[in-house]
Amino acid sequence: MMAADVASAVLGIELVSLAPGQAVCKMAVTERMINGHALCHGGYVFLLADTTFACACNTHGPVTVAAGAEISFVSAARAGETLTATALERTLFGRNGIYDITVRGEDGRVVAEFRGRSRALKEEGS
């Protein structure tokens, strides 16, 4: 999946580790990601968390997509900083799942908390 993810590749998002229902990704905050307050734009933080969510929820086999997500921004990130997102599966029920993703700065502080809801797609013919 990550090999075909052009959006994540353009931003330099790197998959660090992968296990069933879990994933860790990193992204360096560049000058092009900075908003008018000299902080990392929240959309980039969301994209890092969403990519990590996608990696984690696709570890079980069937193609799985986001059914919804929300994010709470906790602290700011700045240019030159590398952010790390860690995804953990909370539950699977039927074709649905819930995942929590924590985005942290280099100093370990929480930058954002993201909750994603996944939905596994039906295979063709079923």
NUMI-509282 format. One line per field, with one value per atom (N, C-alpha, C): y, x, z; residue number from 1; atom name; residue in one letter. Coordinates in steps of 0.05 Angstrom, whole numbers, plus 32768, in hexadecimal, padded with zeros to 4 digits. Last residue first. Example, Ala and Ser with C-alpha at 12.3 -4.5 7.8 and 13.67 -1.06 7.14 Angstrom:
2
y	[7FD3,7FEB,8001,7F8E,7FA6,7FBE]
x	[8101,8111,8102,8108,80F6,8108]
z	[808E,808F,809D,809C,809C,809C]
n	[2,2,2,1,1,1]
atom	[N,CA,C,N,CA,C]
res	[S,S,S,A,A,A]
END
This chain:
126
y	[7F28,7F20,7F34,7F3C,7F23,7F1A,7F57,7F56,7F3B,7F5F,7F55,7F54,7F9B,7F80,7F79,7FBE,7FBC,7F9F,7FD1,7FBF,7FBC,800E,7FFC,7FEB,8033,8025,8014,806F,8059,804C,808D,8085,806E,80C3,80AA,80A5,80E3,80DD,80C3,8116,80FC,80F9,8138,8134,8118,813E,8153,8151,8130,8129,8142,812C,8139,8130,8118,8106,8112,8138,8139,8127,8134,8128,8126,8129,8138,812A,80F9,8105,8114,80E3,80F0,80FF,80A9,80BF,80C9,808C,8093,80AB,8056,806E,8073,8038,803B,8056,8009,8023,8023,7FEA,7FEB,8007,7FBB,7FD6,7FD4,7F8D,7F99,7FB4,7F75,7F71,7F7C,7F9B,7F90,7F8E,7FA7,7FA0,7F93,7FDA,7FC4,7FC0,7FF6,7FF4,7FDD,7FF7,7FED,7FEB,802E,8016,800F,8052,804A,802F,808A,806E,8067,80B7,80AF,8091,80EA,80CD,80C7,811F,8115,80F7,8147,812E,8125,818C,8178,815F,81B2,81A5,818F,81DB,81D3,81C7,81C2,81D7,81CB,81B7,81AD,81C3,81C2,81C9,81BB,8195,81A8,81AC,817F,8182,8197,8175,8180,8188,813D,8153,815C,8123,8129,813F,80ED,8107,810A,80C9,80CE,80EA,8093,80AD,80B0,8068,806F,808A,8059,8069,806D,8014,8031,803F,7FD9,7FE7,8005,7F9C,7FB8,7FC7,7F65,7F73,7F90,7F63,7F55,7F64,7F7D,7F64,7F57,7FAD,7F97,7F7C,7FDC,7FCA,7FB2,7FFA,7FEC,7FDA,800E,7FFC,7FEC,802F,8019,8004,8054,8043,802B,806D,805F,804B,8086,8072,8060,80AA,8096,807F,80C9,80B9,80A4,80E2,80D0,80BE,8100,80EC,80D8,8120,810D,80F8,813E,812C,8117,815C,814A,8135,8178,8166,8152,8197,8183,816F,81BB,81A3,818E,81D3,81D3,81B9,81E4,81CF,81D0,822B,8211,81FD,8261,8254,8239,8271,8275,8269,8261,827D,8284,8220,8232,824F,81F3,8207,821A,81D1,81C8,81DC,81E3,81E4,81DC,81D7,81F3,81F5,8196,81A8,81C4,8165,817D,8190,8121,8139,8151,80EA,80FF,8117,80A4,80BD,80D0,8070,8080,8099,8031,8049,8056,8008,8013,802C,7FCF,7FE4,7FEE,7FA2,7FB7,7FCE,7F7D,7F7B,7F91,7FAE,7F95,7F94,7FD6,7FCC,7FB2,8012,7FF7,7FF0,803E,8035,8019,805D,8048,803C,80A2,8089,8076,80D8,80C7,80AC,80FF,80F2,80E1,8114,8121,8114,80F1,810C,811B,80C3,80C3,80E0,80D1,80CD,80CE,80D4,80EB,80E8,80A1,80B8,80CF,8063,807B,8093,8034,8041,805C,8022,8026,8035,801A,8032,8037,7FE8,8000,8019]
x	[7E89,7E7D,7E69,7E9F,7E8F,7E83,7ED8,7EC7,7EB8,7ED4,7EE2,7ECE,7EC5,7EBD,7ECD,7EF4,7EE3,7EDC,7EF3,7EFE,7EEA,7EF9,7EE5,7EF3,7F0B,7F10,7EF9,7F16,7F03,7F06,7F48,7F3D,7F2A,7F5D,7F4E,7F42,7F97,7F86,7F77,7FB9,7FAC,7F96,7FF8,7FDB,7FD3,8027,801F,8001,8044,802E,8027,808B,8072,805C,80BC,80A9,808E,80DC,80E1,80CD,80C7,80E1,80E7,8080,8097,80B1,804E,8060,8076,800D,8023,8034,7FE9,7FF5,800C,7FAD,7FC8,7FD1,7F81,7F8B,7FA8,7F4B,7F68,7F6F,7F1A,7F20,7F3E,7EF6,7F0B,7F0E,7ECA,7ED1,7EE7,7EB3,7EC6,7ED0,7EAF,7EA7,7EBC,7EDA,7EC0,7EB4,7F15,7F09,7EEE,7F37,7F23,7F1C,7F67,7F58,7F44,7FA8,7F8C,7F7F,7FD1,7FCA,7FAD,8007,7FEB,7FE7,802E,802C,800E,8058,803D,803C,8087,8083,8066,80A8,8091,808F,80E0,80D5,80BF,80EA,80E4,80D9,80EE,8106,8102,80B9,80CA,80E4,8091,809F,80B1,8052,806B,8077,802D,8036,8050,7FFF,8015,801E,7FCC,7FD4,7FEB,7F93,7FAE,7FB5,7F6F,7F71,7F8F,7F47,7F61,7F5F,7F23,7F24,7F3F,7F03,7F1A,7F17,7EE6,7EE5,7EFD,7EF2,7ED6,7ED2,7F29,7F1F,7F01,7F30,7F30,7F26,7F50,7F41,7F45,7F52,7F56,7F44,7F63,7F52,7F58,7F95,7F90,7F7D,7FA7,7F97,7F8F,7FBE,7FD0,7FC1,7FA3,7FA5,7FB7,7FA7,7F8D,7F8E,7FDC,7FD4,7FBA,7FDA,7FED,7FE4,7FB3,7FAF,7FC2,7FCE,7FB4,7FB0,7FF6,7FFD,7FE5,7FD7,7FE8,7FEF,7FC2,7FB0,7FBF,7FEF,7FDF,7FCE,7FFE,8011,8001,7FD0,7FD8,7FEB,7FD1,7FBB,7FC3,7FFF,7FFE,7FE8,7FEC,8003,8004,7FC4,7FBD,7FD3,7FDC,7FCF,7FC8,801C,8000,7FF3,804C,8044,8025,8053,804F,8048,8051,806B,806A,801F,8027,8043,8012,8017,801F,8035,801E,8025,8060,805D,8046,8073,805C,8054,80A1,8088,806F,80C8,80BF,80A5,80B4,80C4,80B8,80B8,80A9,80BC,80BD,80CC,80BB,809C,809B,80AB,808F,809C,809A,8065,806F,807C,8051,8060,806A,8019,802C,8039,7FED,7FFF,8011,7FD2,7FC3,7FD4,800C,7FEF,7FE1,803E,8037,8018,8074,8059,8055,809C,8096,8079,80A2,80B8,80B4,8096,808C,80A3,809B,80A9,809C,808B,8082,808F,8096,80AC,80A4,806E,8074,808B,806D,8074,807C,8059,8074,807E,8024,8036,8053,8011,800F,8023,801A,8029,8028,801C,8011,8022,8031,8020,8015,804D,805C,804C,8026,8037,8046,8010,8000,8011]
z	[7FBE,7FD7,7FE2,7F90,7F8E,7FA8,7FAD,7F96,7F96,7FF5,7FDD,7FC6,8017,800E,7FF6,803F,8027,8021,8082,806E,8057,809F,8093,807E,80DB,80C1,80B9,80FA,80F8,80DC,8122,8108,810A,8147,8149,812D,815E,8147,814D,817E,8182,816D,8178,8172,8179,8195,8182,817C,81D2,81C0,81AF,81D6,81DD,81C8,81C6,81D2,81D9,81A8,81C5,81D4,8175,817B,8198,817E,8175,817D,816B,817E,8171,8165,8156,816B,816C,817A,8169,815A,8150,8160,8160,816C,8163,813D,8141,814E,8132,813E,8145,80FB,810F,811B,80D9,80E4,80F9,80C9,80B7,80C0,810B,80EF,80DC,812D,8130,8114,8151,8137,813D,8177,8174,8157,8175,818F,818E,815B,8157,8173,8159,8167,8162,813C,813A,8149,8143,814B,814C,8122,8128,812D,812B,812B,8133,810A,811A,8116,810E,8103,8116,80FF,8112,8104,80D8,80E1,80F4,80EF,80D9,80E5,8126,8117,8101,8147,813B,812A,8184,8169,8161,81A4,81A4,8188,8197,81B3,81B5,8171,8171,818D,8163,8177,8176,812E,813A,814E,8111,811E,812B,80DC,80ED,80FA,80B6,80C3,80D5,8099,809A,80A7,8070,8087,8083,805B,8057,8070,8046,805B,8058,8027,8023,8037,8054,8041,803E,807A,8061,804E,80A8,80AB,8091,80A1,80A8,80A9,809A,8083,8088,80C7,80C3,80AA,80C4,80DA,80D3,8097,8098,80AD,80A6,808F,808F,80D2,80D6,80BF,80B5,80C9,80CF,8097,808A,809D,80C1,80B0,80A0,80D6,80E7,80D6,80A9,80B5,80C5,80A3,808E,8098,80D2,80CD,80B8,80C8,80E0,80DC,809C,8099,80B0,80B2,809D,8099,80D4,80DF,80CB,80C4,80BE,80C7,80F3,80E0,80DC,80F9,8104,80EE,80EC,80ED,80FB,80E1,80FC,8101,80AD,80B2,80CF,80AB,80A6,80AD,8089,809E,8097,8064,8074,8089,804D,803C,804B,8072,8070,8060,808F,807D,807D,80BC,80B6,80A7,80AC,80B3,80AA,80C7,80B2,80BC,80D1,80D8,80C0,80EE,80D7,80E1,8103,810B,80F1,8113,8100,810D,811D,8127,8110,810D,811B,8125,810B,8109,811A,80FB,8108,8106,80E6,80E0,80EE,80E4,80ED,80E8,80C2,80D3,80DC,8087,8098,80A7,807D,807D,8090,8054,806B,8067,802E,803B,8053,8010,802A,8039,7FE7,7FE1,7FFB,8001,7FF7,7FF2,800B,8022,8019,7FD6,7FE8,7FFF,7FC0,7FB6,7FCA,7FD0,7FDD,7FD6,7FBF,7FAC,7FB8,7FEB,7FD2,7FBE,8012,8014,7FFA,8000,8000,8000]
n	[126,126,126,125,125,125,124,124,124,123,123,123,122,122,122,121,121,121,120,120,120,119,119,119,118,118,118,117,117,117,116,116,116,115,115,115,114,114,114,113,113,113,112,112,112,111,111,111,110,110,110,109,109,109,108,108,108,107,107,107,106,106,106,105,105,105,104,104,104,103,103,103,102,102,102,101,101,101,100,100,100,99,99,99,98,98,98,97,97,97,96,96,96,95,95,95,94,94,94,93,93,93,92,92,92,91,91,91,90,90,90,89,89,89,88,88,88,87,87,87,86,86,86,85,85,85,84,84,84,83,83,83,82,82,82,81,81,81,80,80,80,79,79,79,78,78,78,77,77,77,76,76,76,75,75,75,74,74,74,73,73,73,72,72,72,71,71,71,70,70,70,69,69,69,68,68,68,67,67,67,66,66,66,65,65,65,64,64,64,63,63,63,62,62,62,61,61,61,60,60,60,59,59,59,58,58,58,57,57,57,56,56,56,55,55,55,54,54,54,53,53,53,52,52,52,51,51,51,50,50,50,49,49,49,48,48,48,47,47,47,46,46,46,45,45,45,44,44,44,43,43,43,42,42,42,41,41,41,40,40,40,39,39,39,38,38,38,37,37,37,36,36,36,35,35,35,34,34,34,33,33,33,32,32,32,31,31,31,30,30,30,29,29,29,28,28,28,27,27,27,26,26,26,25,25,25,24,24,24,23,23,23,22,22,22,21,21,21,20,20,20,19,19,19,18,18,18,17,17,17,16,16,16,15,15,15,14,14,14,13,13,13,12,12,12,11,11,11,10,10,10,9,9,9,8,8,8,7,7,7,6,6,6,5,5,5,4,4,4,3,3,3,2,2,2,1,1,1]
atom	[N,CA,C,N,CA,C,N,CA,C,N,CA,C,N,CA,C,N,CA,C,N,CA,C,N,CA,C,N,CA,C,N,CA,C,N,CA,C,N,CA,C,N,CA,C,N,CA,C,N,CA,C,N,CA,C,N,CA,C,N,CA,C,N,CA,C,N,CA,C,N,CA,C,N,CA,C,N,CA,C,N,CA,C,N,CA,C,N,CA,C,N,CA,C,N,CA,C,N,CA,C,N,CA,C,N,CA,C,N,CA,C,N,CA,C,N,CA,C,N,CA,C,N,CA,C,N,CA,C,N,CA,C,N,CA,C,N,CA,C,N,CA,C,N,CA,C,N,CA,C,N,CA,C,N,CA,C,N,CA,C,N,CA,C,N,CA,C,N,CA,C,N,CA,C,N,CA,C,N,CA,C,N,CA,C,N,CA,C,N,CA,C,N,CA,C,N,CA,C,N,CA,C,N,CA,C,N,CA,C,N,CA,C,N,CA,C,N,CA,C,N,CA,C,N,CA,C,N,CA,C,N,CA,C,N,CA,C,N,CA,C,N,CA,C,N,CA,C,N,CA,C,N,CA,C,N,CA,C,N,CA,C,N,CA,C,N,CA,C,N,CA,C,N,CA,C,N,CA,C,N,CA,C,N,CA,C,N,CA,C,N,CA,C,N,CA,C,N,CA,C,N,CA,C,N,CA,C,N,CA,C,N,CA,C,N,CA,C,N,CA,C,N,CA,C,N,CA,C,N,CA,C,N,CA,C,N,CA,C,N,CA,C,N,CA,C,N,CA,C,N,CA,C,N,CA,C,N,CA,C,N,CA,C,N,CA,C,N,CA,C,N,CA,C,N,CA,C,N,CA,C,N,CA,C,N,CA,C,N,CA,C,N,CA,C,N,CA,C,N,CA,C,N,CA,C,N,CA,C,N,CA,C,N,CA,C,N,CA,C,N,CA,C,N,CA,C,N,CA,C,N,CA,C,N,CA,C,N,CA,C]
res	[S,S,S,G,G,G,E,E,E,E,E,E,K,K,K,L,L,L,A,A,A,R,R,R,S,S,S,R,R,R,G,G,G,R,R,R,F,F,F,E,E,E,A,A,A,V,V,V,V,V,V,R,R,R,G,G,G,D,D,D,E,E,E,G,G,G,R,R,R,V,V,V,T,T,T,I,I,I,D,D,D,Y,Y,Y,I,I,I,G,G,G,N,N,N,R,R,R,G,G,G,F,F,F,L,L,L,T,T,T,R,R,R,E,E,E,L,L,L,A,A,A,T,T,T,A,A,A,T,T,T,L,L,L,T,T,T,E,E,E,G,G,G,A,A,A,R,R,R,A,A,A,A,A,A,S,S,S,V,V,V,F,F,F,S,S,S,I,I,I,E,E,E,A,A,A,G,G,G,A,A,A,A,A,A,V,V,V,T,T,T,V,V,V,P,P,P,G,G,G,H,H,H,T,T,T,N,N,N,C,C,C,A,A,A,C,C,C,A,A,A,F,F,F,T,T,T,T,T,T,D,D,D,A,A,A,L,L,L,L,L,L,F,F,F,V,V,V,Y,Y,Y,G,G,G,G,G,G,H,H,H,C,C,C,L,L,L,A,A,A,H,H,H,G,G,G,N,N,N,I,I,I,M,M,M,R,R,R,E,E,E,T,T,T,V,V,V,A,A,A,M,M,M,K,K,K,C,C,C,V,V,V,A,A,A,Q,Q,Q,G,G,G,P,P,P,A,A,A,L,L,L,S,S,S,V,V,V,L,L,L,E,E,E,I,I,I,G,G,G,L,L,L,V,V,V,A,A,A,S,S,S,A,A,A,V,V,V,D,D,D,A,A,A,A,A,A,M,M,M,M,M,M]
END
